[in-house]
Amino acid sequence: MKAEPARIAAVRRALGRGDLGAAEQLAGSVVAAFPDDAEGRFLLGMVRAEAGRVSAGMADIAHAVELDPRGDYRAQLARLQVMLRRDHAAAQTLSAAEGALPESALGRDTIGCVYARLGEHAASVPHFREAVRLAPDNAAFRYNLAAALNFIGDVDGAEAQAEALIGIDPDNARGHHMLAGMRKHSAERNHVERLTAALARAQAPDARLLLGYALAKELEDIGEQQAGFARLAEANAEHRARLPYTFARDSANFDAIERTWPRVAAAPVRGAPQDAPIFVIGMPRTGTTLVDRILSSHPAVRSAGELQAMPLAVKMAAGTTSRMVLDPETIEAAAGEDLGAIGRDYLARALSHAGAREQGRFVDKFPGNFQYAGFIARALPEARIVCLRRHPLDTVLANFRNLFAISSRYYDYSYDLMDIARYYARFDRLMAFWRAALPGRILELRYEDLVADQEGETRRLLAHCGLDWDAACLDFHRNTAPVSTPSAAQVRRPMYTDSVARWTKHRDALAPVIAFFEEQGIPI
């Protein structure tokens, strides 16, 4: 028996106005009176998930799908599954949803978002297109379509959607920021005047940060290097002042990694997988996407993108309940655990992503895996590891110039030049530690060397990864695989030298960093 429409409508009204307590009470009464009513069960799940009880909400929505396997229910189930890092289950839910697609724009957009989270950007595009067709004035749906088109290399299409988005919402900071990053702008074709006006109007802190980065980037594109850097420094300083970050938080992680290595080195390895994924690690913005494209241009290799599979496998092995995936408590708890189990868990998570599922070997290019190199080397004995190195000052500048995920606490170091310098120095020390602890396991590849001798360094890279030479790797810019990192525009060009020694244009601003590196014995 189905619940009366009036009772369902009451739940939706309470949920719409954000009164989660009333919504849960009303939905609970519907479920109690009508246990086989799919809509009541679905709404109860949505309320519980919105209140932060995601596991309970997911269970309710899974029950609703059993009662009525409609597309909108499956879309929300898949969304909660990826939230809980159950990527394999989410992929199965999406597969089932393709047979009974949601009728609502929100449902189609949700499916697109889940595909994107799983790295299947091409599969997300039809769903985002349909969401925009059904709700053409929805700015969020437009943004998602533009981002997906940019990821798959349809820059013209992405630009058109971003402009349509700004037409709907002229002060949409995310749209402006995305548009600025799609291509290198010229004095004849840019958005500097529009961005300047939008920034002057912006009040919300995140909007000011996004617009500040966008304006800085376009000013630099058109040759106004110093004005662009000044705008960037202003945006970063404004944001940094709101963060409770201290370098001691990151330093504690580095210390714990080195302190616990003897236990990791002596831990049991039972039934370790013999698969040979390729890990591309290093500081962000040092050429990791470029190397990923070179490797995935080889016919025997696919890119799986930036996976969180190893951090999550280590977190699962640790069993810690702390909110951060990486912290000293988790590192301490995971040391000594069965590394074979971590390797198997890693592969199970990785294989939920399209690139890893395809035939052949795959690349995991999450740069932050440099902190997990010890776990990788032991849990996956056949894995190959490549660490990108770049001039220290170019690394600092590139991290300062790139806006990472604002909500992620892992990149809080990136808004201040000296915070980045301290982070780099500690990264450099950890890589020296791995060099001694894991001789021969990690190929350290200098970005500048790759630019100067593309073929020679590519041959060295392929040899380290156990791959035969293939000239297609020199034409990495022809690789049609999606790119979901800030380097998308760059890696669709042939090798270029624009980014080498960029730091020299900002020598004065980097003077404190130079002095610090000299104190630390880091050659520049």
Steps between C-alpha positions, in 0.01 A plus 500: 500500500626845409507800732260786441648772274435762769727321748777466241460868412535595868832315521626674187399843634685443826805373314485796261506756780786320675300384803667159519354410838143547382577335166641190666207477739250533215687254275535254787124508559440434130732200504344366817151523354595397146813280518473411130477859380818564300471879499467520878801274547697702245421831669595359840836401352552843348423670832736275694779550247447876508528488879840332471389140563606391154520126566148492641374713212665275246334194654158665478549601137628152413174367650304751289679373189395144588141618526511711183820501291438838343790704365478791744531264797797322344669832424488603865609155614807521276576848635502376858705195405781716361476725805579192710777399256307193382598563142443147374145497633439844348619378160255208520218735599576726204498205264154405623380862479589516131211261440247728671628855489376774733234728361614803700783740416641451851505123453687525170746753643558272800582205275740721307671604824545140611649403165740793534599391851581158357717659232258417217470852361388400152214301653397800710449734203165364365350522848620856556368595155158361582497678837573829322230428239245437774610798714684746273509776763666290768851638544635195685395264221663729242821506700514120520447466124769759425748327731433159348542630146828662598622175655439305179672764285197676348632842596274691260192324634613556857560868433154539349338342805708710739394817316138386517545445872636852548209629293266341753705603804745782417678475835541123504857477629545132418397564141742792464785301654440200275479719188828672584677165522375350174756660272782754489345840440634782284493877508229487233292229664466495878258564785712736713249786500209270583697322772610828655140613525381167642775503763408854602143384563589174678448478874510127578854387594507196270368706209772760555763226504378340176465833321838616627667191357315536170599864462861429595521224241362711217720798589802274481377355168492843340851587618421698816714273716546727800138614512389139481732391779388791718136399453587137576691592816208714617247220446719244676576726796131575547418128502801396711395743773182297550674162532603351835790326324847458644780307333537293817193300391666384178838461667347254747389281209846499344657417836258211558568354153875488563465387863278203417693379194692227689166346601363526143822349365465203738122455462359176355412489130248221446369437151621827351358565151740451213337776294734779391320835516712807436493770766590854397575697815654830606408851602195628310559708185836344423416308181306204636218544247751528217664170600159339540416603143833372369450163668133465402594572136668158506269234355543278807412768758187688607458792737279450803539863606571618852375217718446517874523121513832468686421762766163333558649149511750614764226678694286186492791286622566747782137493614524853636192718525673836467351729236822541304602218268866566580610590851762372749242279675415323174865462397588348837203263495562378143869427556539129563170401337495230231622676188363236267151590619570868436615416147187297430276773642679757286439301181135438582447873543706592194312260275179693561643771274475474125867533410604232746231257380614504139739240363867564571682686772380824655648820639394645834620859488396626843804715590444466875584131483860607567399473866395138443806386302601257773157336508489488119843341467420221744127445440542492120845351441466520119381861496720760335537843659601822322556821695497832317751758614500861389720798584420584866403861425286406201331241721425761766373749244285241319333393825438865590348568156264201496170495686447151636174376653406782737326269745791256523718549805787315329582807290486765773876542463459637145382855575825635643845491338681415821250228594562342158876536546485316833282230347739461206801471731327224695398326177860519380619343824243221475607420145861472620369264769323282240811504281694335782219273619381382157808495276407467133124497556431866421608672180546869569434684175583869467242702312771722351688195368183366340443831322864522385532136384151369441595177326792410723305553823194326357712195419633503858145531634366209293796279590445560872132410459584177314350624173632458148583810305209648305530823304136585578622611842672797334164613362333513841309815397297285257376285789120529501445372854322743736708732720342620823794692646600867464760390242235407241580786262877453531514126428298545183797692357830350384794532741579865572746697714274781626488363856875447543665761728173692532611593851760745366219740408409524869843492661427788740179345633682168545796652686392364843454154345845516341655590835314216672610245241859614539471446877356152438776406258259466208683599180325749276 
